[in-house]
Amino acid sequence: MKALIIVDVQNDFMPDGSLAVPDGDAIVPVINRISGKFDLVVATQDWHPPEHKSFASNHKGRQPFETIDLNGISQTLWPDHCVQGTPGADFHPGLDTRPVEAIFRKGINPEIDSYSGFYDNQHLKSTGLAGYLREKDVTEVYGCGLAGDICVYDTLNDALKCGFPTILIADAARALDEKNYETAQKDLLKNNGRIVFSTDIV
């Protein structure tokens, strides 16, 4: 069974959002075109409380994109984004969510960030996504969404660690930093992941 994970296609990551991913909205029609070709479609959603410690605004004198130590691990400080219950946390209005069977929210604990749809950044708590996919007898995981070099990469890397054959749909993702995205793709390939384009999916 083939599963598609749509990662964080939310308003705050769109070109006019608070943490804009360049050209992020271009993936929406691509995802809509392919989602019906999968046996199972799930989505992840950043869902931060306003006091989240990954927000620069919660650290006096700090600016977005600075790096700090947060509870023992390196943390990039972000602009406030995807705050629970705000329009910025909503899925892009053009995204067809009808095929989505389950939504896995992440980044809820204010003390730790969560890029992956499977675990927080210290792998202390599971979202339950791996168990859900196993219960559904998923044999292949495909990933798309935003941002390709951060949350998509971490989600697919964890899918590989959980034992799922894992494939990135390259043209259904966009990156915050293109150089980091190139490194992320090389890393996925090194870990036995695959990279395809939406036209390869039948």
Buried (B, 14 or more C-beta within 10 A) or exposed (E): EBBBBBBBBBBBBBEEBBBBBEEBBEBBBBBBBBBEBBEBBBBBBBBBBEEBBBBBBBBEEBEBEEEBEBEEEEBBBBBBBBBBEBEBBBBBEEBBBEBBEBEBBBBBBBEBBBBBBBBBBBEEEBBEBBEBBEEBEBEBBBBBBBBBBBBBBBBBBBBBBBEBBBBBBBBBBBBBBEEBBEEBBEBBEEEEBBBBEBEEBE
